[in-house]
């Protein structure tokens, strides 16, 4: 292990209470300092924006607090409230609401500007890092790599085959003692599934898709197949294309899900 990650979510205690989190902003600061004192020189923070009742200024307060700790990596995500989630019920009961979409866009773009000014450079839609501190684990996903997962519920992908381990701890341990395989739901991905994964994940990177690599690996001319549908996003300032790369602009990152429907 060479990186420690803290699921901070917010540096405002009232927001943490709305999320039913047990920690406080003060506890995060203490834990971060203790981690540094213990010798961790690669620490990441997870933040969440567009929380219930959160204003732009509230979010930027958390951004500035995170910057003040001088982390090596930060992940930031828009809160997605699922229909059956307990938070959805809490929001209805307390009449909490989320800020307008335009405010969410401002939260995102302003945070990226502040992180950049602090030396935390964007390399993926939701991630910023100092030089040499990008998440090697997640880059495996985003660069169409292979990985092996160990432990309960871990997922793996290798040679076009995807599988996951038994999720229940007792069953996982029992299988180990019986010298039985812990992998379940093993299946071979089709060529189109692998191509789709490569396009979806690769376009999340700030550097975008290497079209020549996709062509060599999957024997597909991306622009030849999808270019007509992607042209409108280029005209709208969401995408940029040169001879060998295709990448999202800052505006495009806000509309990434819409852009990626082209590949479905």
Residue pairs with C-beta under 8 A, 6 or more apart in sequence:
2 42
3 42
3 43
3 44
3 72
3 73
3 135
4 35
4 40
4 42
4 43
4 44
5 43
5 44
5 45
5 46
5 73
6 28
6 31
6 32
6 35
6 43
6 44
6 45
6 46
7 46
8 28
8 45
8 46
8 47
8 62
8 66
9 15
9 16
9 19
9 21
9 46
9 47
9 48
9 51
10 16
10 19
10 21
10 25
10 47
10 48
10 51
10 62
11 25
11 28
11 61
11 62
11 65
11 66
12 25
12 58
12 61
12 62
13 24
13 25
15 51
15 52
15 53
15 54
15 58
15 62
16 23
16 24
16 25
18 51
18 52
18 53
18 87
18 90
18 96
19 48
19 51
19 87
20 86
20 87
20 90
25 65
29 69
32 43
32 45
32 69
32 71
35 43
36 43
41 72
42 72
42 73
42 133
43 71
43 72
43 73
44 71
44 72
44 73
44 74
44 75
44 135
45 66
45 69
45 71
45 73
45 74
45 75
46 74
46 75
46 76
46 77
47 62
47 63
47 66
47 74
47 75
47 76
47 77
48 76
48 77
48 78
48 79
49 59
49 76
49 77
49 78
49 79
49 104
49 107
49 108
49 111
50 59
50 78
50 79
50 98
50 99
50 104
50 107
51 58
51 59
51 79
51 98
52 79
52 87
52 90
52 91
52 94
52 96
52 97
52 98
53 96
53 97
54 98
54 99
55 99
55 103
56 99
56 103
56 106
56 107
56 110
59 107
59 111
60 107
60 110
60 111
60 114
63 110
63 111
63 114
63 115
64 114
66 74
67 114
67 115
67 118
67 120
71 120
72 129
72 130
72 133
73 120
73 127
73 128
73 129
73 130
73 133
73 134
73 135
74 115
74 120
74 127
74 128
74 129
75 126
75 127
76 108
76 111
76 126
76 127
76 128
77 126
78 104
78 108
79 98
81 87
81 88
81 91
81 98
82 88
90 96
91 97
98 104
99 107
105 254
108 253
108 254
109 250
109 254
112 122
112 128
112 250
115 121
115 122
115 128
116 122
116 128
119 130
119 131
120 128
120 129
120 130
121 128
121 129
121 130
121 131
122 128
122 206
123 129
123 134
123 205
123 206
123 207
124 138
124 142
124 204
124 205
124 206
125 204
125 248
125 253
125 256
126 204
127 134
127 135
127 138
129 135
137 147
139 145
140 146
140 147
141 147
141 201
142 201
142 202
142 204
142 205
143 201
143 202
143 205
144 194
144 197
144 198
144 201
144 202
144 217
146 157
146 158
146 159
147 156
147 157
147 158
148 156
148 158
149 155
149 156
149 164
149 165
150 165
151 165
151 172
152 165
152 166
152 167
152 168
152 169
152 172
153 164
153 165
153 166
153 167
154 164
154 165
155 162
155 163
155 164
155 165
156 162
156 163
156 164
156 165
156 183
160 188
160 189
160 194
161 186
161 187
161 188
161 189
162 186
162 187
162 188
162 189
163 183
163 184
163 185
163 186
163 187
164 183
164 184
164 185
165 172
165 182
165 183
165 184
166 172
166 175
166 182
166 184
172 182
175 181
175 182
176 182
189 197
191 218
194 218
195 214
195 218
195 220
196 263
196 264
198 214
198 217
198 218
199 209
199 214
199 222
199 260
199 263
200 260
200 263
202 208
202 209
202 210
202 214
203 209
203 246
203 247
203 248
203 256
203 259
203 260
204 256
205 247
206 247
207 245
207 247
208 240
208 245
208 246
208 247
208 248
209 222
209 245
209 246
209 247
210 244
210 245
211 222
211 223
211 244
211 245
211 246
212 244
214 220
214 222
215 221
215 222
222 246
223 230
223 241
223 246
226 262
226 263
229 262
230 239
230 241
230 246
230 259
230 262
233 239
233 252
233 255
233 259
233 262
234 240
234 241
236 251
237 249
237 251
237 252
238 248
238 249
238 251
238 252
238 255
238 259
239 246
239 247
239 248
239 249
239 252
239 259
240 246
240 247
240 248
240 249
248 256
248 259
252 259
